[in-house]
Amino acid sequence: MRGLGVGPEIWTDRLHLDASLRLAHTLVAAGKLKRGSEAREFLVLCAGHREQIPNEFWNVSCTEEAATEVPMRGVVLLAAAGVRANPRLEDLPESLAAVRNEPPPRVWRFVWSAVKEGGRFVPAMMGLALFLSAAGTAFEALLFRSLFELTPHLQLMGERVAAIAAIMAFLAGLLAEGKLEEALMACREALRSAEESEGPASPDVANLLNDLAEIENERQNFRGALALAERARAIGESWCDHFNGEAAAQIRGKTLELLGLLRCKLGDYASAEEALKGAAAIATAVFGEASEQAAGAQNNLGLLYKY
């Protein structure tokens, strides 16, 4: 009460007084209540309106529904004086003595009991699953390394194209498993092989640049992904009439879609709208207005307009 600037006063209900003082101190600290006469008037209001005091200011409460229970909130402070030199175990209650004399738990005993109850089939299948998982990981690493080491030794065009196709298939598997770093390395190797065997402006190069942009987007490297998509766009524009059809439209549309989504994430909404409109126009012109590609392009535009 001294902190509120009011005289000492003892209420019949001490819990009610404690809750009222806690509420008043909180309001004073927040600058919503002044000390002195205003605080005294507030306490009078609290005394006449017990139900208006929020629950969080009551340390102890008792309701009519639970008359035999008294919910209490507070802090218990324990101080350890040290370990007794000669503790008298006979003075311990029976329950504490049982806990003290209990043998240490053997966690694996229950696990082994559960395994034995299930028979030999379940442990055998678990062991086989672990073995296959480890073997698959080792085989994946060997395949990943062999693809990188083999590609420079391929001289014929057909061999290089087959190697690129193998790396792209491997890349799809890595992306499906969410292994972004391994997928990034595989895609870069496939891009290098495609540039060496087909030239820097081939459709495969543009397609791999789109794949790289998607991986960088997943890695939250939006500006790096944008630079890759811009390279793919420049390649697509260089084709003119030399490479047309649905395959070319698929690559160009994917590039514009990536550019739109990435520019949207970077806050360049005007450029994002231009790119996504371009992707929608390509999808409608080549695949038809009712096609899945056109619907996806329109959906991307709708998502952009939410911003």
Protein Blocks (a to p, Z undefined) as FASTA:
>chain_A
ZZnopacdddfblmlmmmmmmmmmmmmmnopacehjllmmmmmmmmmmmmlpcfklpmbd
cdfklmmbccdddddddddebjcfbacfklpcfklmmmmmpccddfklmmmmmmmmnojm
lmmmmmmmmmmmmmmmmmmmmmmmmmmmmmmmpmbfklmmmmmmmmmmmmmmmmmnopak
lmmmmmmmmmmmmmmmnopkbfklmmmmmmmmmmmmmnopaklmmmmmmmmmmmmmmnmm
mpgcjklmmmmmmmmmmmmmmmmmnopaklmmmmmmmmmmmmmmmnopkbmklmmmmmmm
mmmmmZZ
